[in-house]
Amino acid sequence: MAVTLEQAQRVGYTLLKGLLRFGFMVANNLVAIPSYILYLIILQPVRLLDNKRFWYIEGVLFKWLLAMVASWGWWAGYTVVEWGDDVKVVSEDEAMMLVNHQATGDVCTLMMCLQDKGTVVRQMMWLMDHIFKYTNFGIVSLIHGDFFIRQGKAHRDQQLVLLKEHLDKHYRSRDRKWIVLFPEGGFLRKRRETSQAFAKKNNLPFLTHVTLPRLGATQVILKSLVAQQENGIPAGGDAMVAESKSKGLQWVIDTTIAYPNAEPIDIQTWILGYRRPTVTHVHYRIFPIKDVPAEPEALTDWLYQRFIEKEDLLSHFYKTGIKHSQIRVEKLSII
């Protein structure tokens, strides 16, 4: 099939735009990341004198860096529409986000949609696949105190021990509030077949748009961060709008990312911008921590139910283009 002049022009424009964007991103990184590191080196005396103030400043710098990454997507026309519960009302409380994982662009999408959620971005901790450690942003995440998980049975038990130690050492000492977890343990395309085989073997629902979540990291986080129980009920408020006076994890935010036509955005697309403008949908549902079971078997059932609901939500979205919930939180068009 012959290539038309219009098609050739479009390809040429896309390549030129990708090269220009790549050059701009490299320049961004060469300036912003060394500046972040240099500032924190200079501020080490502040860390010795006032640890809390140091991590406050680091959080501000970290938020600016995430805004930079988010702006790359916005510049390419990749925007976000948010639905469901308004997570701003719990932005000052401790919370765990449970997010479905389709591609590397999921992280960039969250960087964009959490920018306007108060202090969340500067006080959050990310749990990511260890592959992110070797990206341009890896050194920043290491300094910030994010945790990189190695996948696979050979590493699983050791990683959970390391996660527990990491939370004990860094979460409260650095005044973290939110923690982001992808419970599926990997990208959808890599885990779907294994998850479906496991579901068939154990008479569990057959899922296509998500995979069955793993219990390990979720359980470690809950055991480490939930406040001690009072009268058999975990500390935490019933009303989202009430200011919590108790310490510890108070909310679980079930977060579902949906890409049009089930075509996720990867980090290469986010950087080079060769895909047409896309609106990604993000749905939130907030659960008080007292509604989340602590026992392993009950917690497993609870997690499975959340991902069965995600499957239903995504199936409906891909068929109709709309969410079950017709209440839109907001559309983010600028950073």
Phi, psi and omega in degrees: 000127182289144178272126180283163179299320180297318179295319179296320178296320180295317179297316179298318178296318180297317179295316180297316179297319179297318179295317179295318179296317180299317178298320179295318179296318178299315179298317176306311183292322181293336178265309190289313185291312175300326178296316177303312181295316182297316178301317182290329175294314179298327185272008180302323175300324177297322179298322179289324183274322184212088185300320181295318179295321179301312182287337172295312180296317178301320180297322177296315179297320179297318179297320178298320179295318178294325176296324177298313179297317179299323182294332177299317179293317180299319179300326180276357180091017178266107183243174185229137170247130182252141183229168172086213183293146178276107185283351178299330185289346177244017185293338180265355179263166175279134183211154175244127176265127175254114190238137172288151189235115181247325183199173180297335179291347177302319181296317179296321178299316178293323177302324180287309190281348178264359184300326185261019183261052176064231183270006188305308187298317183283345181244023182253156176240135181256139169250114187228160174301145185298343179298331180292340179297333185261011174272177179299335184266000185300315182296324178295315180295323177298315179294318181296332179104021175287163183243132180254124185259132173269130182273163176110149182300325183296334184253349194303305184297317180297321181295324179292322176295315179296323178296316179300314179296320181296315179297316180298325185275323192245333191296304183279327182294337179254012175058047178280148181244311181249149175229131184255126183229138172253093191292345181291340176080019179161176181287150182305313185296333181273331187256348188301310183298316179296318180295319180293323177295318177297318180297317180296319181293326185253016177057045178252163182301143179274114185251141182247320187264349173220173174239162179296131183286158176261148188277324195314297185295321179300315181295319179298316180297314181297317180294326184277326192249342179285134181296157179301145183288146175239117182057035176082359181241128178302143179298143181149156184269161176274329183259130182293330185278347181281140179285122183280135178257351181273155178265164177102170179296129184243340184220149168244125182253105178282114188243127181240122177261128181233124177259142178305134179061021179057034179248094184292156177264127176264172186291332177295318178296319180300322182281312187275335175068031183275354176270149179298157178311134187226140175254114177268140181254136179233124182247135180244143170220125186258133177239131172296146184297334180292342179271357181261118182294151181263330182292139185306314182294315179293323179294321177300314178299320181295316179296316178302318181297321179297320183280335170294320176294322176299317179302314179296317180298313182291320178300316179296318181295315182293332180278323188247339183084004178230159178274162172302314178280123180268005180268113180270134177286303179184162173250127180267113179249343177223162178273000000 
